[in-house]
Amino acid sequence: MAEGDVNQTIPIRGNDELTDVSNSFNTMASQLSNMYETLEKKVKQRTRELNDSHILFKASIESPKALIILFLDQEYRYLYFNQNH
């Protein structure tokens, strides 16, 4: 698990304190694995949303009816200028 394999579990044997620790470890590993899966899904979803938003934004500023849009950096260098105008 220390190397990133959150699917690693400990075999359960017996019925003592080590069994309790093993059960707790396995529960923790399972919860951590679920959190990673949930986070990965959220990142993929957000990436899709940002990509869709970027496509829509780019299409809207490149439309012949769009206003002139100019982006400058902090030193007033051009970052983007829609050249349809």
Wavefront OBJ file of the C-alpha trace (Angstrom):
o trace
v 0.000 0.000 0.000
v 2.917 2.347 0.720
v 3.812 2.113 -2.979
v 0.353 3.227 -4.096
v -1.501 -0.078 -4.433
v -4.670 0.789 -2.524
v -6.192 -2.576 -3.418
v -3.724 -4.371 -1.163
v -5.386 -6.253 1.690
v -4.251 -8.330 4.648
v -5.432 -11.941 4.950
v -7.644 -12.451 8.002
v -6.663 -15.324 10.292
v -7.647 -16.047 13.826
v -9.681 -14.006 16.269
v -7.375 -11.716 18.220
v -6.093 -8.118 18.264
v -4.220 -8.640 14.991
v -7.450 -9.761 13.358
v -9.056 -6.500 14.463
v -6.099 -4.522 13.087
v -6.238 -6.490 9.828
v -9.973 -5.842 9.485
v -9.443 -2.143 10.152
v -6.621 -2.003 7.610
v -8.718 -3.742 4.973
v -11.645 -1.397 5.631
v -9.326 1.607 5.349
v -7.827 0.274 2.108
v -11.292 -0.268 0.647
v -12.442 3.228 1.606
v -9.264 4.749 0.175
v -9.740 2.841 -3.070
v -13.329 4.104 -3.311
v -12.206 7.683 -2.670
v -9.587 7.432 -5.444
v -12.193 6.082 -7.862
v -14.620 8.866 -6.955
v -11.908 11.500 -7.333
v -10.828 10.137 -10.712
v -14.450 10.219 -11.928
v -14.849 13.804 -10.724
v -11.619 14.873 -12.431
v -12.700 13.242 -15.710
v -16.143 14.866 -15.487
v -14.706 18.290 -14.719
v -12.183 17.930 -17.545
v -15.037 17.150 -19.963
v -16.984 20.168 -18.683
v -13.991 22.464 -19.101
v -13.328 21.123 -22.587
v -16.974 21.633 -23.576
v -16.878 25.140 -22.135
v -13.684 25.916 -24.030
v -15.194 24.689 -27.311
v -18.319 26.796 -26.759
v -16.289 29.851 -25.781
v -13.987 29.517 -28.777
v -16.935 29.089 -31.143
v -18.678 32.142 -29.691
v -15.670 34.456 -29.981
v -14.872 33.261 -33.488
v -18.398 33.909 -34.666
v -18.722 36.741 -37.198
v -21.213 38.371 -34.826
v -18.832 38.271 -31.868
v -17.399 41.366 -30.335
v -13.718 42.057 -30.662
v -12.120 40.168 -27.836
v -8.575 40.730 -26.729
v -6.737 39.009 -23.898
v -3.579 40.532 -22.482
v -1.171 39.228 -19.901
v 0.048 41.274 -16.932
v 2.669 42.951 -19.124
v 0.020 43.860 -21.743
v 1.260 41.338 -24.297
v -1.376 39.804 -26.561
v -2.484 36.374 -25.451
v -5.486 36.058 -27.743
v -7.274 38.194 -30.284
v -10.271 36.999 -32.281
v -9.327 37.906 -35.805
v -12.741 37.716 -37.446
v -13.061 41.481 -37.220
l 1 2 3 4 5 6 7 8 9 10 11 12 13 14 15 16 17 18 19 20 21 22 23 24 25 26 27 28 29 30 31 32 33 34 35 36 37 38 39 40 41 42 43 44 45 46 47 48 49 50 51 52 53 54 55 56 57 58 59 60 61 62 63 64 65 66 67 68 69 70 71 72 73 74 75 76 77 78 79 80 81 82 83 84 85
